[in-house]
Amino acid sequence: MPYKLNIFRKILILLVLLLIPILALYSFTNRITNNVVQDQIQSSNLNQLSFFLHQLDSNIERLAMSPVILGSDPYIREFIDRSGAPDYDMLREQSRIIEKLSLQSVAGGWVNELTIVVPKDKKVLSSSIFVNGTDNWPWNGPVHRKWTYDGQNANENGGSFIREISEPVRAEYLNQARVLYHVRFSAQNIIQLLDVYKQDKRSDPFLFNSQSGTIVNSSSVPAITAAIRERLAGMSLPVSGQVHLELEKQQYLISFVKSEQLGWYLADYVPVEKILSPITMSRHLFYVSIGLLLGMSILASFLLYRNVQIPIVKMIQNVQKMKRGDLSARIEYKAKNEFDFLIQRFNEMAQQIQVLIEDVYAERIRSREATLKQLQSQIHPHFLYNSLFFIINSAEMEDKESVVAMAQNLAEFYRYTTRVENQMVRLREEVDLVGHYLNIQTLRIHRLKYEISVPETMMEERIPRLILQPLVENAIVHGIERSLDGNRITITGEQDADFNRLIVEDNGGGLSDEELEKLHKQLQASMSDEIGCGTWNVHHRLYYQFGAGSGLTFNRGASGGMRAVLTWRRKV
C-alpha cells in the first residue's frame, strides 16, 4: 500500500511540474504569437492595399492607352492629314470623330474625357460637350506627358487627372505639336473605389501627394487623414511599407503603396488596438482553459491511479518475478476494465513461456552455431581447380619454384580452413592464412601486390575463424580483377581503448555512393544472393560474438577503391 501511495504522490507532483512549464511556455508563446499575428495582419493589410492599388493602376493604365488607340485610328489620321483641304468635308468628319471619342470614352468604364487638339487649325474635338469648339484652350501650355493632377477645375468634384501625347513626341509645348491627344478622368472615380474598399475592409484609405494634395473617401475623418498626410509628407517613403504613428494618444498602423501610374501614395490606417484584439481574446480564453485543465487533470489523475496505475503495478510486480526466474508468476487481480484482457493474456503468455523457454533457448544456440560454422562451406571449388590447373601448367613448363610455392601455400590454406574443432582463433592465425591466400593469388595474378601491417599487440586478439579471408577474396574478385589499373591490397590493423579494427583496402574500381548505401542495407537484412553468404556471415558473426558496435562496414578508399573495415570489441 505505501508503494501505491508513493505512485499517487508522484502523479500529483508530475501534474504540478507539467502545469508550471505550460504557464511559463504560454508567457513566451503569447509574446511570440502576439508578434507573429501582428506581423501577419500587417502583411495582410499591406497585401490588400497593394492589390487594390494594382486594380486602380490597371484602370488608369487602360485610360492611358486611349491616346495611343486614337493616334492609330485611320479616320482620325485622315482628318489630321487632310485638315484644311478644299475638297474635304470637315464638318462631317468632325462629327464622326466626336462620335468615336464619345463611344470610346463610355467604353472605358470610368467617367473620362478624350480630346484631340490640332494647334495649327485651333481645333478641339472632345467627347465632352463642354470642351468642343472652345477657344479658351491653353494653346501655349506645356504637354503633360505624365498624369498631372488638376485641382483647380471647377467642373470636377475633387479635381481631375490629365495626360497628353503629342506628335511629334519631342514637342514640349502645345504650339510645337502637330496634334495633341488628351485624356482626362475625374478624381470622383477614385473616390468611388475608395468608398468600396472602405466598405469591404472597414478602413479609411486615401490618396496623397506631397505637392498636389489629398483625395479621400466620402466618409473620411478629415482630422486624422490630414494629420497622417502631414506626417508622411515629411518622410522619405519607399515604394511600399508600414509605419507606426501616435495620434491623439493612440497608436496607428499606417500602410502605404506608391502608384506606378500616378506617382501618388495610397495610404490606409488602422488602430493597433484593433489588430491585437484577437490576441487579447485568445489570452482570456487560455486562462479559462488552464483553470478547466487543472480541475480535469486532478480528476483524471485520480481515475488514472485507480483504473490504470494499480493494474500496471500488479503487472510490474509479476514481470519482475519472471525476470528473477520465477516463471510460475501469475496476476491475481480483477481490474473490471480493459486491463482484465491484458492480465488474462499475460497469464497465458507466462504459461507459454514457462513451457517453451528451454526449447527456444536451445534452438537459438543451435542457430548461432550453425551460422558460425556456415562460412567453412563457402570455399568455392573453382578456387581449388584454378590452383591445381596452375600447378599443372607450371609443371608442364618445368617451373619448379612456382609449383612448390603454389603447393605449399595451398596445403597450408586448406589445412587451416578444414579444421572445425575450434571456432575462435588468434588474429595471428587469420593473418597467416590470408598471407598464404595472397601468395596463391600473386602466383596467378602477377601484377598483384599486397602489404600487411598489423600491430603486434593485436596478434593475440581472439576472433572467429575465417573472418578476414572473405574480405580479401572480395577485394581481389570485385576490385583487382575487374579493374585494369587495380594492383594493390593493403591490410592494416588499428586499436583504441574499446575496439580493434582491421582495414582491407584495394585500389580497384570501387562502388558509387548509391551502391555503397545498398550494400550497407543488405548487411542489415537477411542473407541473400545479392550480397553473398561470406560477407553477410562476417558481419553477423562479429556482431553475435562481440555485441553492439562490432561488425563490418564499407566505404570508398583514398585511392578510389573499396575499403572494408572489420570492427570488434576488445576483451578486457
Backbone hydrogen bonds, N-H to C=O, Kabsch-Sander energy under -0.5 kcal/mol:
donor,donor_aa,acceptor,acceptor_aa,energy
5,L,1,M,-2.4
6,N,2,P,-2.3
7,I,3,Y,-1.7
8,F,4,K,-2.2
9,R,5,L,-2.3
10,K,6,N,-1.9
11,I,7,I,-2.0
12,L,8,F,-1.9
13,I,9,R,-2.4
14,L,10,K,-2.7
15,L,11,I,-2.2
16,V,12,L,-2.2
17,L,13,I,-2.7
18,L,14,L,-1.8
19,L,15,L,-2.1
20,I,16,V,-2.3
22,I,18,L,-1.4
23,L,19,L,-2.4
24,A,20,I,-2.5
25,L,21,P,-3.3
26,Y,22,I,-2.3
27,S,23,L,-2.0
28,F,24,A,-1.4
29,T,25,L,-3.4
30,N,26,Y,-3.4
31,R,27,S,-1.0
32,I,28,F,-2.2
33,T,29,T,-3.8
34,N,30,N,-2.7
35,N,31,R,-1.9
36,V,32,I,-2.9
37,V,33,T,-3.5
38,Q,34,N,-2.1
39,D,35,N,-2.6
40,Q,36,V,-2.9
41,I,37,V,-3.0
42,Q,38,Q,-2.7
43,S,39,D,-3.0
44,S,40,Q,-2.6
45,N,41,I,-2.8
46,L,42,Q,-2.4
47,N,43,S,-2.5
48,Q,44,S,-2.7
49,L,45,N,-2.3
50,S,46,L,-2.4
51,F,47,N,-2.6
52,F,48,Q,-2.4
53,L,49,L,-2.4
54,H,50,S,-2.2
55,Q,51,F,-1.9
56,L,52,F,-2.2
57,D,53,L,-3.2
58,S,54,H,-2.1
59,N,55,Q,-2.0
60,I,56,L,-2.1
61,E,57,D,-2.8
62,R,58,S,-1.9
63,L,59,N,-1.7
64,A,60,I,-2.2
65,M,61,E,-1.2
66,S,63,L,-1.3
69,I,65,M,-2.1
70,L,66,S,-2.6
71,G,67,P,-2.4
72,S,68,V,-0.8
72,S,69,I,-0.7
73,D,69,I,-0.6
73,D,70,L,-1.2
77,R,73,D,-2.3
78,E,74,P,-2.4
79,F,75,Y,-2.3
80,I,76,I,-2.3
81,D,77,R,-2.6
82,R,78,E,-2.6
83,S,80,I,-0.6
85,A,82,R,-2.4
88,Y,85,A,-1.2
89,D,87,D,-0.5
90,M,88,Y,-1.6
93,E,89,D,-1.8
94,Q,90,M,-2.7
95,S,91,L,-2.3
96,R,92,R,-2.1
97,I,93,E,-2.6
98,I,94,Q,-2.6
99,E,95,S,-1.9
100,K,96,R,-2.0
101,L,97,I,-2.7
102,S,98,I,-2.3
103,L,99,E,-2.3
104,Q,100,K,-2.6
105,S,101,L,-2.2
106,V,102,S,-2.2
107,A,103,L,-1.9
108,G,104,Q,-0.7
108,G,105,S,-0.7
109,G,106,V,-1.1
110,W,108,G,-0.5
112,N,110,W,-0.6
113,E,184,R,-3.2
115,T,182,H,-3.3
116,I,125,L,-3.5
117,V,180,L,-2.9
118,V,123,K,-2.7
122,K,118,V,-0.8
122,K,119,P,-0.5
123,K,118,V,-2.0
125,L,116,I,-3.0
127,S,114,L,-2.2
131,V,128,S,-1.2
132,N,128,S,-1.4
133,G,124,V,-1.5
134,T,131,V,-1.9
139,W,137,W,-2.0
141,G,138,P,-1.6
143,V,172,E,-2.6
144,H,142,P,-0.6
145,R,143,V,-1.3
147,W,261,Q,-0.5
148,T,162,I,-2.6
150,D,160,S,-3.9
151,G,149,Y,-0.7
154,A,152,Q,-0.7
156,E,153,N,-1.3
158,G,156,E,-1.0
159,G,156,E,-0.8
160,S,150,D,-1.7
161,F,185,F,-2.6
162,I,148,T,-2.4
163,R,183,V,-2.2
164,E,144,H,-3.5
165,I,181,Y,-2.2
167,E,179,V,-2.1
171,A,168,P,-1.6
174,L,141,G,-2.8
176,Q,173,Y,-1.6
177,A,174,L,-1.8
178,R,167,E,-3.9
179,V,167,E,-1.3
180,L,117,V,-2.6
181,Y,165,I,-3.1
182,H,115,T,-3.4
182,H,180,L,-0.6
183,V,163,R,-2.6
184,R,113,E,-2.4
185,F,161,F,-2.3
186,S,111,V,-1.4
187,A,159,G,-2.5
189,N,186,S,-1.5
190,I,186,S,-0.5
191,I,187,A,-2.1
192,Q,188,Q,-2.2
193,L,189,N,-1.7
194,L,190,I,-2.6
195,D,191,I,-2.1
196,V,192,Q,-1.9
197,Y,193,L,-2.5
198,K,194,L,-2.5
199,Q,195,D,-2.1
200,D,196,V,-1.9
201,K,197,Y,-2.4
202,R,198,K,-2.0
203,S,198,K,-0.5
204,D,269,Y,-0.6
206,F,267,A,-2.3
207,L,215,I,-3.2
208,F,265,Y,-2.3
209,N,213,G,-2.5
213,G,209,N,-1.3
215,I,207,L,-3.4
216,V,214,T,-0.5
217,N,205,P,-0.8
220,S,217,N,-1.4
225,T,221,V,-2.5
226,A,222,P,-2.7
227,A,223,A,-2.1
228,I,224,I,-2.6
229,R,225,T,-2.5
230,E,226,A,-2.3
231,R,227,A,-2.0
232,L,228,I,-2.9
233,A,229,R,-2.7
234,G,230,E,-0.8
235,M,232,L,-1.8
237,L,235,M,-1.0
241,G,256,F,-2.1
243,V,254,I,-2.3
245,L,252,Y,-2.2
247,L,245,L,-0.6
247,L,250,Q,-2.7
250,Q,247,L,-0.8
252,Y,245,L,-3.0
253,L,270,V,-2.8
254,I,243,V,-3.0
254,I,252,Y,-0.6
255,S,253,L,-0.6
255,S,268,D,-2.8
256,F,241,G,-2.5
257,V,266,L,-2.0
258,K,239,V,-2.7
259,S,264,W,-3.7
263,G,259,S,-1.4
265,Y,208,F,-2.5
266,L,257,V,-3.3
267,A,206,F,-3.1
267,A,265,Y,-0.6
268,D,255,S,-2.2
270,V,253,L,-1.5
272,V,251,Q,-2.0
274,K,271,P,-0.6
275,I,271,P,-1.1
276,L,272,V,-2.0
277,S,273,E,-0.6
280,T,276,L,-2.1
281,M,277,S,-2.0
282,S,278,P,-2.2
283,R,279,I,-2.1
284,H,280,T,-1.8
285,L,281,M,-2.3
286,F,282,S,-1.9
287,Y,283,R,-1.9
288,V,284,H,-1.9
289,S,285,L,-2.3
290,I,286,F,-2.7
291,G,287,Y,-1.9
292,L,288,V,-2.2
293,L,289,S,-2.8
294,L,290,I,-2.3
295,G,291,G,-2.0
296,M,292,L,-2.6
297,S,293,L,-2.4
298,I,294,L,-1.9
299,L,295,G,-1.9
300,A,296,M,-2.8
301,S,297,S,-2.6
302,F,298,I,-1.8
303,L,299,L,-2.3
304,L,300,A,-2.7
305,Y,301,S,-2.1
306,R,302,F,-2.4
307,N,303,L,-2.8
308,V,304,L,-1.8
309,Q,304,L,-2.8
310,I,305,Y,-1.7
312,I,308,V,-2.3
313,V,309,Q,-2.7
314,K,310,I,-2.1
315,M,311,P,-2.2
316,I,312,I,-2.9
317,Q,313,V,-2.5
318,N,314,K,-1.8
319,V,315,M,-2.4
320,Q,316,I,-2.5
321,K,317,Q,-1.5
322,M,318,N,-2.2
323,K,319,V,-2.3
324,R,320,Q,-1.7
325,G,322,M,-1.2
326,D,321,K,-2.4
327,L,325,G,-1.6
329,A,326,D,-1.4
332,E,330,R,-0.6
333,Y,331,I,-0.7
335,A,333,Y,-0.6
340,D,337,N,-1.9
341,F,338,E,-0.9
342,L,338,E,-1.2
343,I,339,F,-3.2
344,Q,340,D,-2.3
345,R,341,F,-2.4
346,F,342,L,-2.5
347,N,343,I,-2.3
348,E,344,Q,-2.1
349,M,345,R,-2.7
350,A,346,F,-2.9
351,Q,347,N,-1.9
352,Q,348,E,-2.2
353,I,349,M,-3.0
354,Q,350,A,-2.2
355,V,351,Q,-1.5
356,L,352,Q,-2.6
357,I,353,I,-2.4
360,V,356,L,-3.0
361,Y,357,I,-2.5
362,A,358,E,-2.4
363,E,359,D,-2.4
364,R,360,V,-2.1
365,I,361,Y,-2.0
366,R,362,A,-2.3
367,S,363,E,-2.4
368,R,364,R,-2.3
369,E,365,I,-2.3
370,A,366,R,-2.2
371,T,367,S,-2.1
372,L,368,R,-2.3
373,K,369,E,-1.7
374,Q,370,A,-1.1
375,L,371,T,-0.5
376,Q,373,K,-1.0
377,S,374,Q,-1.7
378,Q,375,L,-2.1
380,H,378,Q,-1.0
383,F,380,H,-1.3
384,L,380,H,-0.8
385,Y,381,P,-2.4
386,N,382,H,-2.8
387,S,383,F,-1.9
388,L,384,L,-2.5
389,F,385,Y,-2.8
390,F,386,N,-2.0
391,I,387,S,-2.1
392,I,388,L,-2.5
393,N,389,F,-2.8
394,S,390,F,-2.7
395,A,391,I,-2.4
396,E,392,I,-2.4
397,M,393,N,-1.7
398,E,395,A,-1.4
399,D,394,S,-3.3
400,K,398,E,-1.3
403,V,399,D,-1.9
404,V,400,K,-2.6
405,A,401,E,-2.7
406,M,402,S,-2.6
407,A,403,V,-2.5
408,Q,404,V,-2.8
409,N,405,A,-2.3
410,L,406,M,-2.5
411,A,407,A,-2.5
412,E,408,Q,-2.4
413,F,409,N,-2.4
414,Y,410,L,-2.4
415,R,411,A,-2.1
416,Y,412,E,-1.7
417,T,413,F,-2.1
418,T,414,Y,-1.5
419,R,416,Y,-1.1
425,V,423,Q,-0.5
425,V,463,I,-2.8
427,L,461,E,-2.1
428,R,459,M,-2.1
429,E,426,R,-0.7
430,E,426,R,-1.3
431,V,427,L,-2.6
432,D,428,R,-2.4
433,L,429,E,-2.3
434,V,430,E,-2.4
435,G,431,V,-2.1
436,H,432,D,-2.2
437,Y,433,L,-2.5
438,L,434,V,-2.8
439,N,435,G,-2.2
440,I,436,H,-2.1
441,Q,437,Y,-2.0
442,T,438,L,-2.6
443,L,439,N,-1.5
444,R,440,I,-1.2
445,I,441,Q,-3.6
446,H,444,R,-0.7
448,L,445,I,-1.3
449,K,487,N,-2.4
451,E,489,I,-2.0
453,S,451,E,-0.5
453,S,491,I,-3.5
458,M,455,P,-1.4
459,M,455,P,-0.7
459,M,456,E,-0.6
461,E,458,M,-2.1
463,I,425,V,-2.8
465,R,423,Q,-2.6
467,I,464,P,-0.6
471,L,468,L,-0.7
472,V,468,L,-1.6
473,E,469,Q,-2.6
474,N,470,P,-2.2
475,A,471,L,-2.1
476,I,472,V,-1.8
477,V,473,E,-2.9
478,H,474,N,-2.8
479,G,474,N,-0.6
479,G,475,A,-0.7
480,I,475,A,-2.1
481,E,476,I,-3.0
483,S,480,I,-1.4
489,I,449,K,-2.0
490,T,505,E,-2.6
491,I,451,E,-3.1
492,T,503,I,-2.3
493,G,453,S,-2.4
494,E,501,R,-2.9
496,D,499,F,-2.1
500,N,568,W,-3.0
501,R,494,E,-2.8
502,L,566,L,-2.2
503,I,492,T,-3.1
504,V,502,L,-0.5
504,V,564,A,-2.9
505,E,490,T,-2.4
505,E,503,I,-0.6
506,D,562,M,-2.0
507,N,488,R,-1.2
509,G,479,G,-0.7
516,L,512,S,-2.3
517,E,513,D,-2.3
518,K,514,E,-2.1
519,L,515,E,-2.1
520,H,516,L,-2.2
521,K,517,E,-1.8
522,Q,518,K,-2.0
523,L,519,L,-1.6
524,Q,520,H,-1.1
525,A,521,K,-1.0
532,G,528,S,-1.6
536,W,532,G,-1.8
537,N,533,C,-2.5
538,V,534,G,-2.3
539,H,535,T,-1.9
540,H,536,W,-2.3
541,R,537,N,-2.8
542,L,538,V,-1.7
543,Y,539,H,-2.0
544,Y,540,H,-2.7
545,Q,541,R,-2.2
546,F,542,L,-2.7
547,G,543,Y,-2.1
550,S,547,G,-1.7
551,G,567,T,-2.7
553,T,565,V,-1.8
555,N,563,R,-1.9
557,G,561,G,-2.9
560,G,557,G,-1.4
563,R,555,N,-2.4
564,A,504,V,-3.0
565,V,553,T,-2.7
566,L,502,L,-3.2
566,L,564,A,-0.5
567,T,551,G,-2.6
567,T,565,V,-0.5
568,W,500,N,-1.9
570,R,498,D,-3.0
572,V,570,R,-0.6
